[in-house]
């Protein structure tokens, strides 16, 4: 699948104000500065669809984009931004959790992880939260072009071992690079397959 058209729809803080749920939807979430906006832009073939910034915590709203008039891509606020207040972080957490739990047409969340760093406590806690709430998700490792092949393999294997401490079966993992477009086809093909099932099974 190739994205031919991507348009911004709406930003808000309330799941009840999101677009009507007749189209399949996919959310992108991860720690602040994980490269989420860059991955979204790479997938859609656009430079500035999602606003990128060197300043963590830039995205603070639920941002909906309509893709090829057929499905929604949602850019969620990053979490774990240390310079934001505890009150702000709690507000974002409640907003994100409400969206993830209530949005019935949300087929999958793509949880982004920086491939360069060791497993982080808040990443692991969020991954386990997805599992506890039986929410479908895929792990996307970002910035893979910034590592040597052997170091990348070592880091991914370390993450696998870490997850096996809590999980019997690991979720799908996709390696990506916004610079080289690694993983672009894999992510879009996954979305395409789920879109077909959504309409074929009459979930819309």
N, C-alpha and C positions, 0 to 999 in steps of 0.2 A: 504494500500500500504506500502511496505517496500523497503527501498533503498538498493540495492545490490552493486552498483558501483557508485563512485563519483570521478571525476577527474578534476583537474584544467585545464582550457583552455587558458585563456589570461587575462592580465590586461592592461587597457589603460585609457586615459582621453578623448577619442573622440568617440561619439556614432557611427560615420560612420565606425569605425574600429572594431565594435563588430561583433561577428559571424553572419553568414547569418541567416535570420529570419524564417526559415522553421519549427523550433521547438518552442513549447510554453515556455514561460519564466516567472520567478517570482523573484522580487527584494525584498531584505531585507534592511530596512533603519531605522535609529533612532538616537537619541542623542548619542554623544560620551560616551562610557562606560556603555551603556544600557544593554550590554550582547549579542549583535548581533552575534558575532562569536561563542559564546558558544551555542546559540540556533541553529545556522546552523550546527555545529558539532554534536549536539544532534539529530537533524533530520536525518542526514546522517549516524549516527552511527560511526563517526570518531572522533578521539581526536584532530587532528591537520589539518583538511581540511582547515578551516578558521583560520588564526593566531589570537590567543587570546593574550591580553596584559593588564597589570594593568595600562598602560599609555594611557589615552584618546587620540583620534585622530590618532591612529595607521594606520587604513585603509584610504588611500588617493586616491585610484584608483577604477575604475569600474572593479570588479573581476568576471569573468565568470567561472562557474563550470558546466560540463555536468553530468547529473544524469541518470544512467541506459541507456545511449545513446539515451534518449528520450526527455529530457527537460533540460532547463537551470535554474540554481539557480544563482542569482547575488548578490554579497556582495557589497553594496554601502558605500561610506565614511560616517562616522558619522558626525553630524553637532552640532553646539553649543559649540565647544571646545574653551574655553575662552583664552587659552594660545597661540592659533594660531593668526596670524596677521589678521587684517580686510581684507587685500588684499587676503590672502590665503582663508579665509572663503568665500569671494565673488567669488573667482575662483571655489571653490568646489560647491557653490550653483549653479552657471551657468552650470557646468558640470553635476550635478545631474538633474537639471530641464530639460536640453537638452535631456538627456537620457530618462527621464520619459515621456516627451512629444512626442519624435520622434520614440521611439522603438515600432513598430506596433505589434510585437508578444509578447509584455509584457502583460500578461493576468491579473496580479494582483500584487500589492505591499503590502508587509507585513510591517506595520509601528509599530516598537517596542517601548514600553513605560515601564519604571521602575515602577513596581506596588507599590513600597515603598514611592514614592514621590507624592506630590500634582500636579495637572495640571500645566504645564509650558507654558509660553507665546509662545515660538518658536515651541513647539509641536502643540499647538492649531492652530497657524498660518499655519503650514505645513498641518495639517489635513484639514483646511478650503481651502487651496490651491488645495488639491486633489479634494475636492468637486467642487470648482469653475471651475476646468478644466475637470470635469466629468471623473476622472481617478479611476478605481476600486481599492479598498484597504481594508485590514483587519487590525484591531488593535490587536497586540499581547502584552500582559502584561507579563513582564519577572520577574525573581527572586521571584516568589510567595512563594517559600519554606522558604524565610527569614522572613515571617510574620506569626503571629497567624491567625487562620481562621477568627475570628471576625474582626481583623484589616484589613485583605485583603478584606473582604466583604465591610467594611466601605469605604476603599479607592476606590474600583471599583464603588460603588454607587455614591461616590463624583464625580468621573470622568463622569459617566453617566449624572448626573445633570448638570455638567459643559458643556458637549457637547449639551445637550438639549437646551441650551441658543441660539445655532446657528443652530442646526439640528432638522428637524421634525422627521426624522427616522435615528436611529443610525446604523453605520456599524457593521458588525460581529465582535465580540470580543472573543479572545481565551486566556485563562490563561495558562502560560507555566512555566516550571522549567527545566533548563538544568541539574539539579542535580537529580531530580526524574523522568524526562522524561514526566512530566505532559504536556498534550496538543500535544504531538508528533503525535499521531494517528489522532487527529482532524485536524491538519495542513496538514498532508500528504494525508488524505482522501479528504480534500478540493481541494488540488492540483490535485489529481487523477481524481476527478469529472470534473474539468476544462480541464484537458488534454483530456479526452474522448470527451467532447463537441468540443474542438478545432479540433480534427481529424474527428469527425463524421459530423461536419458542413462544412468541407472542407476549414477551414481557413488557413490550412498549405500550 
